[in-house]
């Protein structure tokens, strides 16, 4: 009888045992890629100047609306409309609008307002005036 060497016929490896090392490597590569992408997003440098972007008209308008609301009898009822934002130079604006809100008697009244606002060292400065 002839005997042939069939090689290692030890216990068969499961699918997980066969694929574990490549899957672990793939997971490590994906995790490293996510960490690098996250760090790049947090510290992204546009290669330009380090000057912060100027505030948008929306940010200016919202700050003025907040100052107007602080002067109302019922700020939770405030509905702003008709706002116009006009630049008065670098980091300075003038905003006009109207607000509908309840007065002290609960009646809805429309009040025009204006606001002069500027940004100094990341702090809003200015004031809003109601024309009653």
Secondary structure, DSSP 4 states (H G I P E B T S, - for coil): ----------PPPPHHHHHHHHHHHHHHHHHHHHHHHHHHHHT---SS--PPPPPPHHHHHHHHHHHHHTTSSEEEEEEEEEEEEEE-STTEEEEEEEEEEE-TTS-EEEEEEEEEEEEETTEEEEEEEEE-
